[in-house]
Amino acid sequence: MDPKDATPPDAPVDEAPRPEKRPSPRAVPDAAAPTSAQKRAASPTKSPAAKRTPAAKRTPAAKRSATGAAPATAAPARGRTRPKDHVHDVVVVGGGPSGSSCAYWLADAGWDVAVVEKKQFPREKTCGDGLTPRAVRQLADMGLEEALAGSHRFTGLRSCGWGLVLEMPWPAHPVFPPYGCTITRHDLDALVAERAAKAGAVVHQHTEALEPLLADASGSAGTPRVAPPGASLPECGGVVVRDVGTGVTREVRGRYVVVADGSNSRIGRALGTTRQRGYPLGMALRGYYRSPRHDDPYIESHLDIRDAAGDVVPGYGWIFPLGDGRVNVGVGLLSTDERWKGVNTSRLMEAFVAGAPASWELSEETSCGPPTGGKLPMSFGVVPHTGPNVLVIGDASGAINPFNGEGIAYGYETGRLAAASLSEALAGDGSAGVGRYEERLEAGYRDYYRVGRAFVRLISNPAAMHWCVSVGMRSEAFMSQLMRIMANLMRPGTPGAAELGYDALVRIAELVPEQVAALLA
Ligand SMILES: Cc1cc2nc3c(=O)[nH]c(=O)nc-3n(C[C@H](O)[C@H](O)[C@H](O)COP(=O)(O)OP(=O)(O)OC[C@H]3O[C@@H](n4cnc5c(N)ncnc54)[C@H](O)[C@@H]3O)c2cc1C
């Protein structure tokens, strides 16, 4: 990252450099998430807030609440020098895909946004490094298409299982590009954080959020609290942060707070988020290998990975070419079901590497280091998603697609949807604007993720999984349509086989309550 574009890690909040010229705040364009369900999506351009002049809707900052979080209508403090008690429009906790996207869209719309990120970019991040057309589209919308030019482009997915191999190019789509990219998170996350900083966000790196600033002293900051089902998160005035270099702590305050601190979500947990039992959770491991096929035009997935007893487990192994001499190799397992809780992912990885096609040349000799792993919370299974002035996005909300374990695109999209909602909140709609985030999630993902949960239950049954894969793999036409559904690349309003099949699945999922489906699986 260009040092002049981001706040130096040790710069105090008050002296954070600001861009010379800031535009008047305006509405954030909604994320491109054209699932068939999105026909019902709330449009920001139809919102009353979008028609207002933000400045005209503001009242003095003197009306701040006990937390320091001002009411949604308070005036933002702008300018290059900030008082010690400066309150940003928005504080974003975490500068990964979701946090940086949210910060970019807010800053681009003219709001005063600060990101606190505990690491220094560029930094390693455990991931498969695979971007589908959905993610590429979001990056292009943030003006990063050219920056991706040096990454490895791939044209589709090669699916392997039970001795069968199918190569499927990405399906054509009116909105999403016909290619995906692989790029290490080391490089990708630095690019997006830098983009947010260039748009005007203050990015505090090496700055770890320790606890939320809560209005309610009884829920003392740092103490995990679980919000009851249906409840909202508490009001939050910002976070206490620690400078990783010096150990000095301070407060970073905001009228609104966005929780984007990933799957472990220390701040989300402290506010009261919790994972709903029964929602899918993945575990995955990945490592890098040097390979002669590092620039293969297909990413590869293996659908018949096996545990120590030789039984096929619900998940897949992947080999993603990076185009830089290396491939990213990993295994992912759906660990929600009791039957798979005891599976050792390290053994699964060793077995997968040993059994991978020899042409990839995966071995101890070509390994670039031991594998690392992480959790994949899926299907928005982490709740609540909002409080009066708090929004939870990306992995912290469990936004990962349960069909394929993809989370980067959904981090970008939920960050953007949160920014659109906050822009309305800041322009005068207050907590009603915050509430529109939940509406946008419902409109964009509810049906799709409900079908995804049914899919997860199906493949958690070994016999059903074997039948589906062995039958499906014999039909290229079927697998191509399935790929369109699994990568969430349906075309709204187009009566194609995938779209018609998906619409039928949505109707079945609506008719069969999830509890009944769980018993049948
Ligand atoms: C092994 C593995 C492979 C995967 N492969 C893919 C893939 O190929 N494609 C794909 O689309 N998805 C993949 N995923 C999922 C993807 O990595 C996540 O969905 C994505 O990173 C979510 O982005 P996020 O911004 O919500 O969270 P994160 O990327 O986790 O970012 C959170 C950020 O917050 C920071 N942070 C955390 N705590 C604090 C704190 N207290 N204070 C300040 N900062 C903090 C972190 O340093 C981090 O930068 C994979 C996941 C795993 C585990």
The ligand as an SDF file (V2000), in Angstrom:
LIG
                    3D

 53 58  0  0  0  0  0  0  0  0999 V2000
   -9.4160  -22.0470    4.1940 C   0  0  0  0  0  0  0  0  0  0  0  0
  -10.3980  -21.0590    3.6330 C   0  0  0  0  0  0  0  0  0  0  0  0
  -10.5290  -20.9280    2.2610 C   0  0  0  0  0  0  0  0  0  0  0  0
  -11.4250  -20.0100    1.7200 C   0  0  0  0  0  0  0  0  0  0  0  0
  -11.4710  -19.8630    0.3550 N   0  0  0  0  0  0  0  0  0  0  0  0
  -12.2720  -18.9310   -0.1960 C   0  0  0  0  0  0  0  0  0  0  0  0
  -12.2430  -18.6980   -1.5970 C   0  0  0  0  0  0  0  0  0  0  0  0
  -11.4550  -19.2960   -2.3400 O   0  0  0  0  0  0  0  0  0  0  0  0
  -13.0930  -17.7760   -2.1030 N   0  0  0  0  0  0  0  0  0  0  0  0
  -13.9560  -17.0610   -1.3230 C   0  0  0  0  0  0  0  0  0  0  0  0
  -14.7230  -16.2470   -1.8560 O   0  0  0  0  0  0  0  0  0  0  0  0
  -13.9770  -17.2430    0.0220 N   0  0  0  0  0  0  0  0  0  0  0  0
  -13.1480  -18.1380    0.6080 C   0  0  0  0  0  0  0  0  0  0  0  0
  -13.1250  -18.2980    1.9690 N   0  0  0  0  0  0  0  0  0  0  0  0
  -13.9910  -17.4270    2.7960 C   0  0  0  0  0  0  0  0  0  0  0  0
  -13.3860  -16.0160    2.8790 C   0  0  0  0  0  0  0  0  0  0  0  0
  -12.0490  -16.0950    3.3100 O   0  0  0  0  0  0  0  0  0  0  0  0
  -14.1960  -15.1410    3.8660 C   0  0  0  0  0  0  0  0  0  0  0  0
  -15.5620  -15.2820    3.5840 O   0  0  0  0  0  0  0  0  0  0  0  0
  -13.8000  -13.6640    3.7460 C   0  0  0  0  0  0  0  0  0  0  0  0
  -12.4800  -13.4800    4.1680 O   0  0  0  0  0  0  0  0  0  0  0  0
  -14.7330  -12.7930    4.6150 C   0  0  0  0  0  0  0  0  0  0  0  0
  -14.3130  -11.4500    4.6060 O   0  0  0  0  0  0  0  0  0  0  0  0
  -14.5640  -10.5280    5.8970 P   0  0  0  0  0  0  0  0  0  0  0  0
  -14.0740   -9.1730    5.5450 O   0  0  0  0  0  0  0  0  0  0  0  0
  -15.9460  -10.6600    6.3650 O   0  0  0  0  0  0  0  0  0  0  0  0
  -13.6510  -11.1670    7.0420 O   0  0  0  0  0  0  0  0  0  0  0  0
  -12.0650  -11.3160    7.0690 P   0  0  0  0  0  0  0  0  0  0  0  0
  -11.5210  -11.5430    5.7270 O   0  0  0  0  0  0  0  0  0  0  0  0
  -11.7860  -12.3300    8.1190 O   0  0  0  0  0  0  0  0  0  0  0  0
  -11.5560   -9.8930    7.5450 O   0  0  0  0  0  0  0  0  0  0  0  0
  -11.6890   -9.4830    8.8830 C   0  0  0  0  0  0  0  0  0  0  0  0
  -10.6160   -8.4460    9.1520 C   0  0  0  0  0  0  0  0  0  0  0  0
  -10.8130   -7.9440   10.4580 O   0  0  0  0  0  0  0  0  0  0  0  0
   -9.5670   -7.8740   11.1280 C   0  0  0  0  0  0  0  0  0  0  0  0
   -9.8490   -8.0070   12.5510 N   0  0  0  0  0  0  0  0  0  0  0  0
  -10.2760   -9.1070   13.2150 C   0  0  0  0  0  0  0  0  0  0  0  0
  -10.4380   -8.8360   14.5200 N   0  0  0  0  0  0  0  0  0  0  0  0
  -10.1170   -7.5250   14.6710 C   0  0  0  0  0  0  0  0  0  0  0  0
  -10.0720   -6.6570   15.7920 C   0  0  0  0  0  0  0  0  0  0  0  0
  -10.4020   -7.0760   17.0330 N   0  0  0  0  0  0  0  0  0  0  0  0
   -9.6800   -5.3730   15.5950 N   0  0  0  0  0  0  0  0  0  0  0  0
   -9.3510   -4.9250   14.3590 C   0  0  0  0  0  0  0  0  0  0  0  0
   -9.3410   -5.7270   13.2640 N   0  0  0  0  0  0  0  0  0  0  0  0
   -9.7450   -6.9910   13.4260 C   0  0  0  0  0  0  0  0  0  0  0  0
   -8.7570   -9.0330   10.5470 C   0  0  0  0  0  0  0  0  0  0  0  0
   -7.3660   -8.8330   10.6940 O   0  0  0  0  0  0  0  0  0  0  0  0
   -9.2120   -9.0290    9.0890 C   0  0  0  0  0  0  0  0  0  0  0  0
   -8.3900   -8.2220    8.2890 O   0  0  0  0  0  0  0  0  0  0  0  0
  -12.2380  -19.2180    2.5670 C   0  0  0  0  0  0  0  0  0  0  0  0
  -12.1180  -19.3430    3.9510 C   0  0  0  0  0  0  0  0  0  0  0  0
  -11.2040  -20.2560    4.4830 C   0  0  0  0  0  0  0  0  0  0  0  0
  -11.0680  -20.3700    5.9810 C   0  0  0  0  0  0  0  0  0  0  0  0
  1  2  1  0
  2  3  1  0
  2 52  2  0
  3  4  2  0
  4  5  1  0
  4 50  1  0
  5  6  2  0
  6  7  1  0
  6 13  1  0
  7  8  2  0
  7  9  1  0
  9 10  1  0
 10 11  2  0
 10 12  1  0
 12 13  2  0
 13 14  1  0
 14 15  1  0
 14 50  1  0
 15 16  1  0
 16 17  1  0
 16 18  1  0
 18 19  1  0
 18 20  1  0
 20 21  1  0
 20 22  1  0
 22 23  1  0
 23 24  1  0
 24 25  2  0
 24 26  1  0
 24 27  1  0
 27 28  1  0
 28 29  2  0
 28 30  1  0
 28 31  1  0
 31 32  1  0
 32 33  1  0
 33 34  1  0
 33 48  1  0
 34 35  1  0
 35 36  1  0
 35 46  1  0
 36 37  1  0
 36 45  1  0
 37 38  2  0
 38 39  1  0
 39 40  1  0
 39 45  2  0
 40 41  1  0
 40 42  2  0
 42 43  1  0
 43 44  2  0
 44 45  1  0
 46 47  1  0
 46 48  1  0
 48 49  1  0
 50 51  2  0
 51 52  1  0
 52 53  1  0
M  END
$$$$
